[in-house]
Amino acid sequence: MENDTKLSIYRAARTIKRRDNTLYNALRSIYDDSIFVGEISQLWPQLPLVANLRCGLWYSTKFYSTCYFKSTDGHTNNWSFNTSRLNFHIALLAGQKGGCFIVDSTRRGKRFPDSMSKTIPIWTCVLNRAIFNYLNKLSNDDSSLVERQDSDTGHNCVDWDCSLHLPLWVSETEKAAIEDRLEGWTKDLETSGADIATLASCLKKPLRPLWISQRTVIWINEVPDYDSWDFTPIILVSASSSSGVTQHRTTSEFSWNYIPGAGDDEESWARGLSPNLFWNHAYDLISAGPDLCNQKVADIVEKDRVYRAQRGQSAPQITAKPSISGSSHDLPCLEPLLCSDLSSLMVNSSEEDCGIFWLGSTNLAIGASQVAEHASNVDCVLNCDQWPFSANHQEAEAYLHLPIVNSKMDRFSLFNNLPSAVTFANSNLTKGRSLLICCRDGEDISVCVCLAILISLFDDEGSFDGGKSFGERGITKCEMRRRLVYICKFAIKARPSRGNLRQVFSFLNNGKAT
């Protein structure tokens, strides 16, 4: 009897939570928070707005670019500076524009996600220290050269701030523990092959984070000019209200429950809706109200799928499973589906404009399958998406489809397909052909496949040698990290998962394909 009572309480609590976290509540919460983001961005309208993927992408229609700072890299006792997520394009963008906003959000109980409280502050500090070391090295090598460079760029080594700037709510004990690791992280960056020279030439002032939330008090008539600061501001905007109490809100037409950080974990609530689709239909969805919202979203998602299918684009049918909420009007929940030119780093964040990223002079490129399907400036395509497409190439040997799935679904899918991928790349690159490697989003699997090809078939200078140098030297984790940094300089949306990178390393150590 006691167990039945506990189970009933548990079920009741889950039912209440499920009712609070409805699709309309999430979208309405995002819409309201986006108003705050828009107001803050207008305080310094010259600074570009950047979304921290993936949650941050929901909170505006006017993002200049995207970045990827993980909260797990800032979790207590798990602090990390990850060279596979350098986000150099954000530092370059901030240097070019004088600063930038980064937008993210977090669930109830926190003002800022750990990505903003610690991950980004660690990132700014490590980059500042690497630049300082680079400028000092120049000074020691050639004092006249560095004097000329300082006069041209405005650098002042003496005043270059290398200290760690954390928000006040991070304890002194935790700050001291992070500071103990900074030197090691800086060395990791310097040995990774990252282009510190370009970063140093672009940044006139050191990077420094600032924090703004809905609880921040700002005197509108006393907003300082960002040019007056002695640092390059990285303004971290936490979009959501941090109240720990469920907020029941009412308009003239509808009542709804506010969800902090509603854009997080979109697979669990979005029902196939993307940020781009949401903002294209935001007015209709918000004005539809709670009762009609689910059906509206289902119609929008299906129409978009049909639209893409009619144009030959990847448009898999979304599989539905029965809702467990018991509500008569609920719809089914849906299963989740070397030195570079600065101008190439400034990209639009929408999926339609994701583009193709060429890796220097290697003849290799990375992109999303949606773009690769219609690419006309490549000789051959290696499609790593689950879904095949009709490539615009006459020769059968110019197209290969390897349906590789994420490591969470199959821990050996990538590993098992890499021999075929490297063999295909070798046969085409030997003939001087250009090769485009694509996957669903152009961010993970295609990056890992390209990494395996780059290490297997190219020498340290980035020249194709058919695997000669790789057969002589093998691979280390340090070298693999250096090659990944090289890829990320060009493919700025690269977000390779740890599971897939492990498979690449295992392949390179256990079976050297030719």
Sequence and secondary structure as in RCSB ss.txt:
>XXXX:A:sequence
MENDTKLSIYRAARTIKRRDNTLYNALRSIYDDSIFVGEISQLWPQLPLVANLRCGLWYSTKFYSTCYFKSTDGH
TNNWSFNTSRLNFHIALLAGQKGGCFIVDSTRRGKRFPDSMSKTIPIWTCVLNRAIFNYLNKLSNDDSSLVERQD
SDTGHNCVDWDCSLHLPLWVSETEKAAIEDRLEGWTKDLETSGADIATLASCLKKPLRPLWISQRTVIWINEVPD
YDSWDFTPIILVSASSSSGVTQHRTTSEFSWNYIPGAGDDEESWARGLSPNLFWNHAYDLISAGPDLCNQKVADI
VEKDRVYRAQRGQSAPQITAKPSISGSSHDLPCLEPLLCSDLSSLMVNSSEEDCGIFWLGSTNLAIGASQVAEHA
SNVDCVLNCDQWPFSANHQEAEAYLHLPIVNSKMDRFSLFNNLPSAVTFANSNLTKGRSLLICCRDGEDISVCVC
LAILISLFDDEGSFDGGKSFGERGITKCEMRRRLVYICKFAIKARPSRGNLRQVFSFLNNGKAT
>XXXX:A:secstr
 HHHHHHHHHHHHHHHHHHHT HHHHHHHHHHHHHHHHHHHTTSTTS EEEETTGGGGG S  SEEE   GGGGS
TT     TT   HHHHHHHHHHT EEEEE   TT SS HIIIIIHHHHHHHHHHHHHHHHHHHHHH HHHHHHHH
HHH   GGG        TTS HHHHHHHHHHHHHHHHHHHHTT  HHHHHHH SS EEEEEE TT    GGG   
GGGSSSEEEEEEE S   SS EEEE SS EEEE TTTTSSGGGTSTT  HHHHHHSHHHHHHHHHHHHHHHHHHH
HHHHHHHHHHTT       EE  SS  TT   EE       GGGG    SGGG  EEE TTSSEEEEEHHHHTT 
 S SEEEE SSS    S SSGGGEEE     TTT TTHHHHHHHHHHHHHHHHHTTT  EEEEESSSSSHHHHHH
HHHHHHHB TTS B TTHHHHHH   HHHHHHHHHHHHHH TT    HHHHHHHHHHHHH    
